[in-house]
Amino acid sequence: MHIVVGGPPNSGKSTVTAALVKLCRERKRRRGYNPTLS
């Protein structure tokens, strides 16, 4: 899976990717960057 941040909004995937990126960043901050989901 390639997550492109700030890419062209194709069928509203930009919002989904942005949400996933935010969740990943929050998990990294809380758990000190533990790659549970590779």
C-alpha positions as CSV (number, residue, x, y, z in Angstrom):
1,M,0.0,0.0,0.0
2,H,1.4,3.4,-1.0
3,I,0.1,6.3,1.1
4,V,0.5,9.5,-0.8
5,V,0.1,12.6,1.4
6,G,-1.0,15.7,-0.3
7,G,-1.8,13.9,-3.6
8,P,-4.7,14.7,-6.0
9,P,-8.1,14.0,-4.4
10,N,-9.2,11.0,-6.5
11,S,-12.7,9.7,-5.4
12,G,-12.1,11.2,-1.9
13,K,-9.2,8.9,-1.1
14,S,-7.2,11.9,0.2
15,T,-9.4,12.1,3.3
16,V,-9.0,8.4,4.0
17,T,-5.3,8.5,3.6
18,A,-5.0,11.6,5.8
19,A,-7.1,9.9,8.5
20,L,-4.8,6.8,8.3
21,V,-1.7,8.9,8.5
22,K,-3.1,10.8,11.6
23,L,-3.9,7.5,13.3
24,C,-0.4,6.1,12.6
25,R,1.2,9.3,13.9
26,E,-0.9,9.2,17.1
27,R,0.0,5.5,17.7
28,K,3.6,6.3,17.1
29,R,3.5,9.1,19.7
30,R,1.6,7.1,22.3
31,R,3.5,3.8,22.0
32,G,6.9,5.3,21.2
33,Y,6.9,4.1,17.6
34,N,6.1,0.4,17.9
35,P,5.3,-1.0,14.4
36,T,2.3,-3.2,15.3
37,L,0.8,-2.8,11.9
38,S,3.4,-3.3,9.2
